[in-house]
Amino acid sequence: MITNKNKRDAYLNSMGWLDVPIKNKGKKVWVHIPFHLNELDVVLKYLRSS
């Protein structure tokens, strides 16, 4: 039986973490963002466009 907790755990286990540099008042700040692996191509497109 798949419970909501199991679904959530499976979802969290397939998360990736990305460190992205963001300029804030001229300083480079590294931000740690979670993303779902299904969205990896979306994230990469976003990073290339920025």
Backbone torsions as a table, in degrees:
resi	resn	phi	psi	omega
1	MET	NA	129.6	178.9
2	ILE	-94.6	118.8	179.0
3	THR	-99.4	170.2	178.0
4	ASN	-62.0	-36.7	179.9
5	LYS	-63.3	-43.1	179.3
6	ASN	-62.8	-40.9	178.1
7	LYS	-61.9	-43.6	-178.5
8	ARG	-65.3	-42.6	179.4
9	ASP	-62.7	-41.7	179.1
10	ALA	-63.6	-39.6	179.8
11	TYR	-64.5	-46.9	-178.8
12	LEU	-65.1	-34.6	-179.6
13	ASN	-69.2	-21.4	178.9
14	SER	-101.3	19.4	175.4
15	MET	-83.2	146.4	171.3
16	GLY	-111.6	160.4	177.2
17	TRP	-119.0	139.1	-174.9
18	LEU	-130.2	132.5	172.7
19	ASP	-98.2	119.7	-176.9
20	VAL	-119.6	129.2	176.8
21	PRO	-79.2	131.3	177.9
22	ILE	-126.1	134.1	178.7
23	LYS	-83.0	127.5	-180.0
24	ASN	-132.2	110.4	-178.6
25	LYS	53.8	42.9	176.5
26	GLY	81.1	-7.5	177.8
27	LYS	-101.0	147.6	175.8
28	LYS	-88.8	121.7	179.8
29	VAL	-114.7	131.1	178.8
30	TRP	-91.0	127.1	-179.9
31	VAL	-113.5	135.6	-177.7
32	HIS	-97.5	109.5	-177.7
33	ILE	-116.4	135.9	173.2
34	PRO	-84.4	147.0	172.4
35	PHE	-147.2	154.2	178.5
36	HIS	-82.8	140.5	-174.9
37	LEU	-59.2	-26.9	176.9
38	ASN	-63.5	-23.5	-175.6
39	GLU	-98.5	9.6	-174.5
40	LEU	-57.3	-44.3	-178.3
41	ASP	-64.5	-34.5	177.5
42	VAL	-65.2	-43.9	179.9
43	VAL	-62.3	-44.1	-178.5
44	LEU	-65.3	-40.3	177.0
45	LYS	-60.7	-41.9	-179.9
46	TYR	-62.2	-43.8	-177.9
47	LEU	-66.3	-38.1	179.7
48	ARG	-67.4	-33.7	-176.1
49	SER	-78.7	-22.1	-176.1
50	SER	-85.7	NA	NA
